[in-house]
């Protein structure tokens, strides 16, 4: 399961009693402070459609809805509380507060228009100051908008729904559409009422009339349900999503597939982390979230997380991120020392680093090359262990690869490279 913003839960989940976890926890702890680099698409709209208990429950079931609060709105001259609005003297008071719900939603997952459509379909908008046996002004049909654009959309959908109702013999829609003045949250016992009282009052006053279906076909997520996968929660309105693609994922070609999805396309996946903030990177194993990174992350942080996900507590991870060294004549060296023609790529990014044409047998027990592919590595001075060496890192992922020495054949350099951080790709002939 994934816990984005609490590194201590990650610590507990993955590497208890293992020193390897230290750096992993730090990755996610760092990301807890990156909220300013997360693009949110949350919006709110207020509806009145009868008893707010059932309306709350029905809106909460919609994909893309983040939260629903019950409350009161559109009243004047009295207190916005349940004991006041239910007094007999206020039953038909035109200034009475209406029972309403405030719907918070991810506009990248569900649109305002879809919510308004759902509102008209879930109740009978032709009933004045009532829904079924619930009678009084507190039960009036109501849409409280935030701006003129929302008002125009709601009015247009009201007109369209009126046509559909009239064709089936229903009367005129009485739904009021006006600007929201203020939403007052209802008493705590009214919040999530039907969750607290599963057998509570939950009437269905819908007409059975629906707008024409315009749902898009679901994306096939079957590829995300097998093996390890990387999923990026994307949005066309998210500047940090574009930044992530351009600066972090631009050259990723690793063996773990990378997928992009909108929050409306996450069906059949077992996700724990919030799915209304973009970008969010999910690391999945057979469709189940193992952990995630929320917000824009630097390339080094992405690859350290990917290393933890792909490599786990292995020699390869210690080499890649702790400047470790393969055991001499290790099994990976034995596999790679005499491969067919091809290239060796970064084990995490998949970017080509070395060509077999430049490989030679240094008899040291480590892979040796006379050169790296152009632009694939970076050089750094290394003074560890009382020595002066030149460290080689992968330019794409930043992982440690080995060192370069000036004792290769024919006066050429010797790139002494750890085999555990490489993968081999045969050349297409």
Secondary structure, 3 states (H helix, E strand, C coil): CCCCCCHHHHHHHHCCCCCCHHHHHHHHHHHCCCHHHCEECEEEEEEEECCHHHHHHHHHCCCCEEEEEEEEECCCCCCCCHHHHCCHHHCCCCCCCEEEEEEEEECCCCCHHHHHHHHHHHCCCCCCCEECCEECHHHCEEEEECCHHHHHHHHHHHHHHHHHHHHCCCCCCCCEEEECCCCEECCHHHCCHHHHCCCCCCCCCCCCCCCCCCCCCCCCCHHHHCCEEEEEECCCCCHHHHHHHHHCCCCCCCCCCEEEECHHHCCCCECCCCCCEECEEEEEECCEEEEEEECCCCHHHHHHHHHHHHCCCCHHHHHHHHCCCCCCCCHHHHHHCCCCCEEEEECCCCCEEEEHHHEECCCCCCEEECCCCCCCEEEEEECHHHCCEEEEEECCCCCEEEEEECCCHHHCCEEEECHHHEEEEECCC
